[in-house]
């Protein structure tokens, strides 16, 4: 290899790296602009940084060790009952909005904008990852009763029962000096509900002394 070809290769490599960096920055900037001004969620109030990037949420999740739920409550006090908490998600603190979220079949189409949900996970062809409205409805039809208003309300007593059991467990642990893993407790709470709903086989993880950490 001559000196000239080595220089050319070096220049080509630098140009390639520069092009990749510039393209990545432009793509990121375009994504932020789209999220702020053209996204279906752009009209909802909330901090612009939360609408533009997930880093705002990640800061509270990792640096503040999972305290984003506290920040969300503060944001509701500032911006109102329906706020945008990340580029793709709203937080709703308004019971009257329930009927708007849970629309009837003929109320409106609910196309989902392009995303990578399910890519590489083997669920691309499930109703959960379907983007097109009619296709999503066909795939969802067999389990639709579970997502109807009646279906959701039917499980309210079960959810309340498990919530009361969890509250009683916390009350019984007060003043004992024991360290309680909240993540284990919440996973046990969720597991007891899901198992009852999906397979009608109660495991009673909430009754376990340590909230069944193996789960």
Phi, psi and omega per residue, in radians:
X1 nan 2.264 -3.135
X2 -1.395 2.933 3.125
X3 -1.105 -0.704 -3.121
X4 -1.076 -0.778 -3.135
X5 -1.147 -0.610 3.112
X6 -1.137 -0.709 3.108
X7 -1.119 -0.755 3.134
X8 -1.096 -0.733 3.118
X9 -1.098 -0.694 3.131
X10 -1.127 -0.727 3.113
X11 -1.141 -0.762 3.135
X12 -1.058 -0.710 3.135
X13 -1.123 -0.732 3.126
X14 -1.137 -0.707 3.112
X15 -1.111 -0.703 -3.141
X16 -1.117 -0.803 3.122
X17 -1.082 -0.754 3.130
X18 -1.088 -0.724 -3.140
X19 -1.114 -0.733 3.131
X20 -1.115 -0.757 -3.141
X21 -1.110 -0.810 -3.131
X22 -1.105 -0.760 3.131
X23 -1.076 -0.744 -3.137
X24 -1.114 -0.734 3.128
X25 -1.136 -0.743 3.123
X26 -1.119 -0.718 3.128
X27 -1.112 -0.753 -3.141
X28 -1.134 -0.737 3.133
X29 -1.131 -0.725 3.109
X30 -1.092 -0.717 3.120
X31 -1.082 -0.746 3.139
X32 -1.120 -0.764 3.129
X33 -1.080 -0.745 3.133
X34 -1.100 -0.768 -3.128
X35 -1.098 -0.660 -3.063
X36 -1.360 -0.583 -2.973
X37 -2.134 -0.356 -3.028
X38 -2.141 -0.166 3.116
X39 -1.129 2.618 3.041
X40 -1.016 -0.348 -3.132
X41 -1.697 0.069 -3.028
X42 -1.101 -0.463 -3.075
X43 -1.386 -0.208 -3.080
X44 -1.461 2.501 -3.100
X45 -1.284 2.838 3.139
X46 2.592 2.936 3.119
X47 -1.114 2.365 -3.099
X48 -1.063 -0.596 -3.126
X49 -1.143 -0.583 3.098
X50 -1.244 -0.589 3.107
X51 -1.276 -0.543 -3.047
X52 -1.457 -0.607 -3.023
X53 -2.614 2.672 3.096
X54 -1.413 -0.055 -3.097
X55 -1.125 -0.504 3.111
X56 -1.099 -0.837 3.096
X57 -1.135 -0.723 -3.123
X58 -1.080 -0.609 3.123
X59 -1.038 -0.794 -3.140
X60 -1.294 -0.517 3.137
X61 -1.269 -0.690 -3.014
X62 -1.852 -0.837 -3.129
X63 -1.289 -0.743 3.137
X64 -1.639 0.227 3.044
X65 0.898 1.031 2.980
X66 1.340 0.540 -3.086
X67 -1.818 0.403 -3.131
X68 -1.165 -0.516 3.133
X69 -1.078 -0.555 3.087
X70 -1.247 -0.708 3.099
X71 -1.128 -0.660 3.114
X72 -1.068 -0.732 3.102
X73 -1.067 -0.728 3.112
X74 -1.115 -0.700 3.140
X75 -1.154 -0.629 3.072
X76 -1.075 -0.689 3.123
X77 -1.102 -0.521 -3.100
X78 -1.537 -0.832 -2.952
X79 -1.757 -0.306 3.127
X80 2.082 -3.004 -3.000
X81 -1.328 -0.374 -3.136
X82 -2.194 1.993 -3.046
X83 -2.335 2.762 3.082
X84 -1.650 2.136 -3.037
X85 -1.922 -0.177 2.970
X86 -2.813 3.067 -3.051
X87 -0.986 -0.467 -3.011
X88 -2.144 0.265 -2.999
X89 -2.525 2.478 3.029
X90 -1.935 2.664 2.962
X91 -1.970 2.206 -3.070
X92 -2.016 2.094 3.099
X93 -2.118 1.039 -3.050
X94 -2.680 1.748 -3.110
X95 -1.017 -0.487 -3.116
X96 -1.230 -0.246 -3.137
X97 -1.495 -0.037 -3.078
X98 -1.006 -0.793 -3.092
X99 -1.190 -0.410 3.095
X100 -1.344 -0.662 3.138
X101 -1.245 -0.829 -3.125
X102 -1.619 1.371 -3.096
X103 -1.378 2.691 3.011
X104 -1.279 2.860 -3.030
X105 -0.946 -0.693 -3.062
X106 -1.678 0.157 -3.053
X107 -1.210 -0.874 -3.131
X108 -2.865 2.658 2.988
X109 -1.280 2.582 -3.116
X110 -2.207 1.195 3.096
X111 -1.113 2.453 3.086
X112 -1.782 2.260 -3.139
X113 -1.175 2.809 -3.027
X114 -1.046 2.349 3.116
X115 -2.694 3.105 -3.086
X116 -1.801 0.317 -3.084
X117 -1.015 2.135 3.075
X118 1.572 -0.225 -3.120
X119 -1.073 2.186 3.118
X120 1.453 -0.028 -3.112
X121 -1.809 -0.081 -3.141
X122 1.404 0.259 -3.133
X123 -2.079 0.319 -3.073
X124 -1.061 -0.502 -3.075
X125 -1.729 0.237 3.120
X126 -1.591 2.881 3.117
X127 -1.090 -0.528 -3.069
X128 -1.084 -0.625 -3.079
X129 -1.789 0.090 -3.122
X130 -1.282 2.342 -3.110
X131 -1.715 -0.678 -3.062
X132 -1.318 2.333 -2.960
X133 -1.005 -0.923 -3.069
X134 -1.149 -0.687 3.108
X135 -1.126 -0.744 3.122
X136 -1.058 -0.729 -3.131
X137 -1.126 -0.715 3.140
X138 -1.124 -0.734 -3.114
X139 -1.269 -0.520 -3.085
X140 -1.448 -0.349 -2.994
X141 -0.858 -0.790 -3.084
X142 -1.070 -0.503 -3.106
X143 -1.935 0.186 -3.087
X144 -0.995 -0.677 -3.127
X145 -0.971 -0.516 -3.117
X146 -1.269 -0.344 -3.092
X147 -1.823 0.004 3.110
X148 -1.271 2.920 3.103
X149 -1.015 -0.778 3.137
X150 -1.113 -0.712 -3.125
X151 -1.114 -0.700 3.135
X152 -1.203 -0.787 -3.105
X153 -1.162 -0.468 -3.124
X154 -1.087 -0.520 -3.108
X155 -1.625 0.032 -3.126
X156 -1.044 -0.754 3.106
X157 -1.065 -0.659 3.117
X158 -1.129 -0.793 3.137
X159 -1.097 -0.726 3.123
X160 -1.132 -0.716 3.131
X161 -1.060 -0.800 -3.141
X162 -1.196 -0.622 3.107
X163 -1.119 -0.724 3.108
X164 -1.148 -0.691 3.111
X165 -1.107 -0.727 3.109
X166 -1.112 -0.756 3.109
X167 -1.078 -0.687 3.109
X168 -1.148 -0.658 3.099
X169 -1.106 -0.764 3.117
X170 -1.093 -0.724 -3.141
X171 -1.097 -0.689 -3.123
X172 -1.214 -0.374 -3.119
X173 -1.583 -0.200 -3.135
X174 -1.104 2.346 3.094
X175 1.396 0.006 -3.122
X176 -1.515 -0.290 -3.108
X177 1.425 -0.007 3.136
X178 -1.317 2.513 3.050
X179 -1.534 2.221 -3.100
X180 -1.954 2.216 3.054
X181 -1.417 1.863 -3.111
X182 -1.101 -0.615 3.138
X183 -1.114 -0.675 3.090
X184 -1.147 -0.712 -3.128
X185 -1.112 -0.764 -3.118
X186 -1.230 -0.620 3.078
X187 -1.160 -0.660 3.087
X188 -1.141 -0.730 3.096
X189 -1.042 -0.836 3.136
X190 -1.120 -0.765 -3.097
X191 -1.099 -0.723 3.131
X192 -1.076 -0.682 3.129
X193 -1.218 -0.851 -3.065
X194 -1.116 -0.728 -3.130
X195 -1.123 -0.679 3.122
X196 -1.157 -0.672 -3.101
X197 -1.305 -0.791 -2.979
X198 -1.468 -0.715 -3.047
X199 -2.240 0.087 3.104
X200 0.840 0.788 -3.114
X201 -2.329 1.455 -3.071
X202 -1.084 2.323 3.125
X203 -1.808 -0.374 -3.139
X204 0.985 0.888 3.055
X205 -1.090 -0.505 -3.130
X206 -1.170 -0.378 3.136
X207 -1.462 -0.230 3.136
X208 -1.193 2.494 -3.059
X209 -0.984 -0.691 -3.111
X210 -1.930 0.366 -3.131
X211 1.076 0.579 3.037
X212 0.865 1.174 -3.086
X213 -1.077 -0.381 3.129
X214 -1.076 -0.450 -3.133
X215 -1.170 nan nan
